[in-house]
Amino acid sequence: MREFKGTVAITGGGGYVGSALVPDLIEAGYRVKVLDLFLYGEEVFDQYSSEDGLFCIKGDVRDPSVLEAAFSDTDAVIHLACISNDPSFELNPALGKSINLDAFDLILGALEKSPARRFIYASSSSVYGLREESDVTEQSPTTPLTDYSRFKLECEYKLQDWSNSTGIAWTILRPATVCGYARRLRLDLTVNVLTMHALENQKIKIFGGKQLRPNIHINDMSRVYCLLLDADKESLCSQVFNAGYQNETVENIAMKVKTVIGDGRIELEYVPSADTRSYHVNSEKIKCQLGFEAQYTIEDAIQGLTDVYRQGLIRDGLENPLYHNIKRMQELVLQ
Ligand SMILES: NC(=O)c1ccc[n+]([C@@H]2O[C@H](COP(=O)([O-])OP(=O)(O)OC[C@H]3O[C@@H](n4cnc5c(N)ncnc54)[C@H](O)[C@@H]3O)[C@@H](O)[C@H]2O)c1
């Protein structure tokens, strides 16, 4: 019988970030309970079983009894479940609100009944919106521009106001845009989508171009969550952390894509964009306080995606709904 170092419940663990994080946690010796609707497929953890310490619960975070079952017998909970980009959210704002905001109270309620001692909430660096200052720290004002970002921030406030009697150490993470290959792949995120356009069409569509965006490689994103689980309670309790690495304009990311893929035919095509979010995120706090240093670059993400594409592991990268949250949500008509 395998000995585990603890049990972690992850809501939304079947998504892009979860599909990298769950295997890393199993490798690190955790027993992992994934609570997810598996909107993007159930085969993501096919290679693991309960003997490895993986337990998948197909359910909705809007159901209190499901939450209580998922959080029972856990040491920590990571909350990732979400309608996780603006277009998918705007497709059905009432649905988005019910999952991204209203369910948060149910999650806090279920946490109070659970033995968990640690709670990590995946917010987003998009809560900063458009900022003038050259460096956005955790102290900078927040000006979320969309409901997706506004509700991320409202959940942060709910957590900060939460007067729980359980002594749970909670942490808010504001990740940059994630990039790179994972088993549940998202190709609707900046680096990934530009790479896919270059590979499929030898043409990179640059929406806008001058917006500065913070990025973090999926492997580093997973390392951040692992670090938060292992950190001593005092250094992470009631803290907000940015988690990003290279800040680059969309135009520069496109240049990197062209260079890394190394196909001289690749052209850059500029398309006007209504998305004006632009920010340079400073991630010094997580470095100083928790010792987190990114190990993977944007170039690594582009190379990783290119390698799996050339192995034939990405099929119909620009159209396949499983890689594009908005297309999948249109297909599912979730209530
Ligand atoms: N990926 C990024 O670039 C990024 C950046 C900043 C913050 N985040 C945050 O990190 C988290 C994970 O992001 P991701 O890219 O893995 O998103 P994702 O869309 O790939 O995964 C979200 C998961 O939540 C599940 N889900 C949705 N509604 C649910 C419900 N009602 N009940 C149970 N499960 C449900 C989906 O099935 C999916 O597996 C999200 O909260 C997102 O806002 C992501």
The ligand as a MOL file (V3000), in Angstrom:
LIG
                    3D

  0  0  0     0  0            999 V3000
M  V30 BEGIN CTAB
M  V30 COUNTS 44 48 0 0 0
M  V30 BEGIN ATOM
M  V30 1 N -4.6750 29.4030 -18.2240 0
M  V30 2 C -4.3190 30.6590 -17.9500 0
M  V30 3 O -3.6340 31.3360 -18.7200 0
M  V30 4 C -4.7730 31.2680 -16.6430 0
M  V30 5 C -4.2670 32.5340 -16.2740 0
M  V30 6 C -4.6930 33.1050 -15.0800 0
M  V30 7 C -5.6030 32.4430 -14.2820 0
M  V30 8 N -6.0710 31.2250 -14.6580 0 CHG=1
M  V30 9 C -7.0330 30.5410 -13.8090 0
M  V30 10 O -6.5510 29.2350 -13.5180 0
M  V30 11 C -7.6480 28.3410 -13.4680 0
M  V30 12 C -7.3960 27.1750 -14.4040 0
M  V30 13 O -7.2860 27.6630 -15.7270 0
M  V30 14 P -7.2300 26.6710 -16.9660 0
M  V30 15 O -6.5180 27.3600 -18.0460 0
M  V30 16 O -6.7860 25.3350 -16.5100 0 CHG=-1
M  V30 17 O -8.7820 26.6170 -17.3650 0
M  V30 18 P -9.5990 25.4490 -18.1030 0
M  V30 19 O -10.7650 26.1060 -18.7310 0
M  V30 20 O -8.6830 24.6380 -18.9430 0
M  V30 21 O -10.0820 24.5380 -16.9050 0
M  V30 22 C -11.1900 24.8290 -16.1060 0
M  V30 23 C -11.7680 23.5060 -15.6500 0
M  V30 24 O -12.9160 23.7990 -14.8370 0
M  V30 25 C -13.9170 22.8570 -15.1440 0
M  V30 26 N -15.2070 23.4220 -14.7790 0
M  V30 27 C -15.8330 24.4840 -15.3290 0
M  V30 28 N -17.0090 24.6960 -14.7210 0
M  V30 29 C -17.1250 23.7450 -13.7540 0
M  V30 30 C -18.1050 23.4530 -12.7820 0
M  V30 31 N -19.2500 24.1690 -12.6980 0
M  V30 32 N -17.8960 22.4250 -11.9360 0
M  V30 33 C -16.7640 21.6620 -12.0320 0
M  V30 34 N -15.7990 21.9010 -12.9390 0
M  V30 35 C -15.9690 22.9330 -13.7850 0
M  V30 36 C -13.7660 22.6020 -16.6350 0
M  V30 37 O -14.3250 21.3380 -17.0010 0
M  V30 38 C -12.2640 22.6320 -16.8120 0
M  V30 39 O -11.7130 21.3410 -16.7260 0
M  V30 40 C -8.8920 29.1330 -13.8020 0
M  V30 41 O -9.5200 29.5220 -12.6060 0
M  V30 42 C -8.3560 30.3400 -14.5360 0
M  V30 43 O -9.1860 31.4560 -14.4120 0
M  V30 44 C -5.6680 30.6150 -15.8210 0
M  V30 END ATOM
M  V30 BEGIN BOND
M  V30 1 1 1 2
M  V30 2 2 2 3
M  V30 3 1 2 4
M  V30 4 1 4 5
M  V30 5 2 4 44
M  V30 6 2 5 6
M  V30 7 1 6 7
M  V30 8 2 7 8
M  V30 9 1 8 9
M  V30 10 1 8 44
M  V30 11 1 9 10
M  V30 12 1 9 42
M  V30 13 1 10 11
M  V30 14 1 11 12
M  V30 15 1 11 40
M  V30 16 1 12 13
M  V30 17 1 13 14
M  V30 18 2 14 15
M  V30 19 1 14 16
M  V30 20 1 14 17
M  V30 21 1 17 18
M  V30 22 2 18 19
M  V30 23 1 18 20
M  V30 24 1 18 21
M  V30 25 1 21 22
M  V30 26 1 22 23
M  V30 27 1 23 24
M  V30 28 1 23 38
M  V30 29 1 24 25
M  V30 30 1 25 26
M  V30 31 1 25 36
M  V30 32 1 26 27
M  V30 33 1 26 35
M  V30 34 2 27 28
M  V30 35 1 28 29
M  V30 36 1 29 30
M  V30 37 2 29 35
M  V30 38 1 30 31
M  V30 39 2 30 32
M  V30 40 1 32 33
M  V30 41 2 33 34
M  V30 42 1 34 35
M  V30 43 1 36 37
M  V30 44 1 36 38
M  V30 45 1 38 39
M  V30 46 1 40 41
M  V30 47 1 40 42
M  V30 48 1 42 43
M  V30 END BOND
M  V30 END CTAB
M  END
